[in-house]
Amino acid sequence: MTDPTTPGTSAAAGTAAVPPGRVPLLRRAWWAVLDWWYAARWQLRSTGPTTAEDYRTGTGQPVVVVPGVYETWHFMRPLMDALHDAGHPVHVLPVLRHNLRPVPESAREVLAYLEEQDLRGVLVVAHSKGGLIGKYAMTLPEGERIDRMVAVSTPFGGSVYARLAPVPHLRAFRAADPVLAALGRDLAVNARITSVYGVFDTLIPGGSELAGATNVRVPVGGHFRILGAEQTRAVVLGAAGASAGPAAG
């Protein structure tokens, strides 16, 4: 279902066309409870036996996942499982740890990994801050190794909550932050980005729509549990299927 008022924007079937601010307060509160419960469960699962090496086999287009702030790569496992089952080698970057460093620094770590592994035609699958890192990497000359990106719940326009954050790595999500503002002005790579977001994001109430990108709204409320949604998996697999990049250089 395409939203005729916003070029390049689509919504998953069954998504009500309701502006985020009009979602009832009680429903938003319930989504927040479900969202943080989801996040807590996946934090606990990060101690499980699954390793990053388990995902690196496959002959399809290479995928690199970039999680959000405070998240390890385990948060991305619902999407990683789907991609790996479809034949894609999926790479993670343990060097990012819990993703607290500035966006430019982390973006260069991503590009260094692509060069080290000689990966080309890469699909980046990112969550939250990871989408900012992915876009920053795409804007650099070395970013030519990246074919496209699917960013889930990314604060491309910042978050109104960031100005209240007690630590600098969260205040960096202010719309006026120099790095975020510069990314917002740079539209060159947006056509290669798919931005996926829910009907309401508990941490990014302004939403994640990105000008010039393929914007997909799915019928899920929250910031984290959208990663486990069937509709999000379908978008990610669709992007992987549409990309034609080689598996390696």
Buried (B, 14 or more C-beta within 10 A) or exposed (E): EEBEEEEBBBBBEEBEEEEBEEBEEEEBEEBBEBBBEBBEEBBEEEEEEEEBEEBBEBEBBBBBBBBBBBBBBBBBBBBBBBBBEBEBBBBBBEEBEEBBBEBBEBBBBBBEBBEEBEBBBBBBBBBBBBBBBBBBBBEBEBBEBBBBBBBBBBBBBBBBBBEEBEEEBBEBBBBEBEBBBEBBEEEEBBEBBBBBBBBBBBBBBBBBBBBBBBBBBBBBBBBBBBBBBEBBBBBBBBBBEEBEBEBEE
